Amino acid sequence: MPASPIRKLAPLADAAKQRGIHVFHLNIGQPDLPTPQAAIDAIRNIDRKVLEYSPSAGYRSYREKLVGYYEKFNINLTADDIIITTGGSEAVLFSFMSCLNPGDEIIVPEPAYANYMAFAISAGAKIRTIATTIEEGFSLPKVEKFEELINERTKGILICNPNNPTGYLYTRREKKYDLFLFSDEVYREFIYTGSPYISACHLEGIENNVVLIDSVSKRYSECGIRIGALITKNKEVRDAVMKFCQARLSPPLIGQIAAEASLDAPEEYSRETYDEYVERRKCLIDGLNRIPGVYSPIPMGAFYTVAKLPVDDSDKFCAWCLSEFEYEGQTVFMAPASGFYTTPGSGKNEVRIAYVLKKEDLTRALFVLQKALEAYPGRTE
């Protein structure tokens, strides 16, 4: 299993810092906004004398409280429909391990979150990709293009909505599949269109086909507590998932305490977080499209964008920025988009940028990026 381009670049970023260079981290979706104070207080004020194993499915009190959270989005669940996982990544892995057999295939629009491929390999399954393009804003092709990939081994379709890495937002008309529908919806709080949020759980007639993936990492800036959720009304799938849950014993105790407390965060926390990302998105996209030769569509959700750069190879360019370039003691760390494609050669001149820095830092990072593009020996235009 090859290392992701981001992981391969991390030692170069560390070396740059050791040389005294300030690195603007645009490469990873680690929010810099504060975690809800309720979560911090809950951890600080733990009154247990023993930090015990939690139930393999997660604490029922937390799952029951989550039912109310999902009701706000017109997703009607019971606590038994929810299994708490060690991050959203474990939810994806357990979904694949429970629903797919070796040799099965799932269809995934690309570019896509890089770890989906690793999880599919772990399940012995194969990802069949369907291409989207930056020129079309990464919108999905027509259903007929999906049908061309469906065969007797096809067991499901996976979408991330809103999308990582592109920020694309899928609509109801694009969700009409009678296979397992794995839907990664961890960015539901960050939708910028004003349109109603459409979950896979809203689709009628396929309730037993839907497996929803969730996580608190992004909406509460809680990446480190490793709390996710796998949600499905399919009891057979839940029973299979529980075997994996019992094998790993329990999801994180302290993480669940923090996540449950986060549900009590005041409404202004979510509103202020949302407003901040709206402003950062405008800052980043406007700034990118002002740089000669650079193009980024406007992402409609999440806090990422994929941008096309005037370079011969974005992997080489990102490495060069960290190893050979600096402007006034600063450089940028971006994620080469090749890591989000499985089709060879795709994303060769694209990067994913996460707007998880404050606007002042984004503005400066864009200026440094422009200087890097001006100096890069492999510039193409």
Helices and strands as residue ranges (DSSP letters): H 5-18, E 22-25, H 37-44, H 60-71, G 79-81, E 82-85, H 87-99, E 105-110, H 115-122, E 126-131, G 134-136, H 143-147, E 154-160, G 172-174, E 180-184, G 200-202, G 207-209, E 210-215, G 223-225, E 228-231, H 235-247, H 253-262, H 267-290, E 304-308, H 314-323, E 330-333, E 335-336, G 337-340, E 350-354, H 359-375
